[in-house]
Amino acid sequence: MLKIRLGHSPDSDDAFMFWGLASGEVKTDYDFEHILRDIQTLNEWAMEGKLESTAISVHAFAHVSDKYALLRHGGSFGDEYGPMIVAKRALSPEELRETVIAIPGKMTSAFLALNLYFEDQFGAGVRPKTEVVPFDEIIPAIQEGKYEAGLIIHEGQLTYEREGMTLIADMGRWWKAKTGLPLPLGVNVVRKDLGDGAVKEVSRCMRESIHAGLSNRGKALDYALQFARGMDTPTSDEFVGMYVNERTLDMGDEGIRAIRLFLQKGTEAGIVPPVQVDVVD
């Protein structure tokens, strides 16, 4: 029995996506071990090829495409929503340009989007001033006055207002207006050295696990709620719906175009190396 260490973040959307595998709803001869870590850690581990299959940021994929094949299933896209710059008060563009922004990691897609946004707003070569802070500590750090602004991901996108934050810019909304495409954020990958057979089996299991969750929404959501970090059921359901949907089941041609363009823009900005985006069917 081939053991597949499967990395994903301890978030309700990822948990929903992997419920089919975790519950045994998806049948396979492979032994899947679920490894839960934050996305920054998974990105770093992917650099080493540590796990057989893992969720990673689209940004990180540009650095590990030699080791990992990209799956059509499990992609997270923000369609007119995505990572947000928030602060306790409104900031002028001039203030934002000079403000140190707390970010969830330099290999995250949120960070790449932030850099592309700054180039678009302030000119080629202009970079944001940033410091890395664990994603769930960004809003508390702003509330405590440690940072003027932060780049938030995950459920913070739904709860920032009730925590006293003001929206400065939404990266997903900006990207959609700029390109007409959804903002690619996360993908699932499988290590190429497992061989074609294993790659295809992991791809099948991933697809069927997402399909199982979408087809058994109540059960999958109940499982996902244990990873909801205090969100109530309606908010968790809304969050899951944002990032687990038909595009997650299969990113389609539009999703592939969005990933290619996002990484191409990153290459043109000198942030990521050139990468050939090939997707496993």
Disulfide bonds with the S-S distance in Angstrom:
none
